[in-house]
Amino acid sequence: MNQKQIKILGWVASGMSILMYVSYIAQIINNLNGHKGSWIQPAVATINCILWTIYALKTKPMQKAIAAANIPGIFLAAATVFTSF
């Protein structure tokens, strides 16, 4: 693969990652409607997304695709944790 293809692959993978975290919205709705789900997996996902975002923003050059993929996960996974209680 050339650099252009790798960059495209990175952004496509980031889009898929964002869709994965958007899928938490269904669990958040269930939690708010009294059908509580487990808090463990989204708690681990929150920590994972925080670590990947820090890594992506601190590397040289900055890894924008990795950061873009994980920032939504921080908020959506954390919301899933909070609504599960």
C-alpha positions in Angstrom: 0.0 0.0 0.0 1.2 3.5 -0.7 1.0 6.4 1.8 -2.2 7.8 0.2 -4.0 4.4 0.5 -2.8 4.0 4.1 -4.1 7.5 5.0 -7.5 6.6 3.4 -7.6 3.3 5.3 -6.9 5.2 8.6 -9.8 7.5 8.1 -12.1 4.7 7.0 -11.1 2.8 10.1 -11.7 5.9 12.2 -15.2 6.2 10.7 -16.0 2.6 11.7 -14.7 3.3 15.2 -17.0 6.3 15.5 -20.0 4.1 14.4 -19.0 1.6 17.0 -19.2 4.2 19.7 -22.4 5.7 18.3 -24.0 2.3 18.9 -23.8 3.1 22.6 -26.7 5.4 22.1 -29.1 2.5 22.0 -27.7 1.2 25.4 -28.0 4.7 26.8 -31.6 4.9 25.8 -32.2 1.4 27.3 -30.5 2.5 30.5 -32.6 5.6 30.8 -35.8 3.5 30.2 -34.9 1.2 33.1 -33.4 -1.6 31.2 -29.9 -1.3 32.8 -26.9 -2.8 31.0 -23.5 -3.6 32.4 -21.2 -0.7 33.1 -17.9 -2.6 32.9 -17.3 -2.7 29.1 -18.2 1.0 28.5 -16.0 1.9 31.5 -13.0 0.1 30.0 -13.8 1.7 26.6 -13.8 5.1 28.2 -10.3 4.6 29.6 -9.1 3.0 26.4 -10.4 6.0 24.3 -8.8 8.5 26.7 -5.4 6.7 26.4 -5.6 6.5 22.6 -6.6 10.1 22.3 -3.6 11.2 24.5 -1.3 9.0 22.5 -2.6 10.4 19.2 -2.3 14.0 20.2 1.2 13.6 21.7 2.8 11.8 18.8 4.8 13.6 16.2 3.3 14.0 13.7 -0.1 14.1 15.4 -2.3 11.2 14.5 -5.5 13.0 13.7 -7.4 9.9 12.5 -6.8 8.1 15.8 -7.8 11.1 17.8 -11.0 11.5 15.7 -11.9 7.9 16.2 -11.6 8.0 20.0 -12.9 11.3 21.1 -16.5 10.4 20.5 -15.9 7.2 22.4 -14.8 9.1 25.5 -18.1 10.9 25.7 -20.5 8.1 24.5 -18.9 5.4 26.6 -18.8 7.6 29.7 -22.5 8.5 29.2 -23.3 4.8 28.9 -21.5 4.1 32.2 -23.3 7.0 34.0 -26.7 6.0 32.8 -26.2 2.4 33.8 -26.5 3.2 37.5 
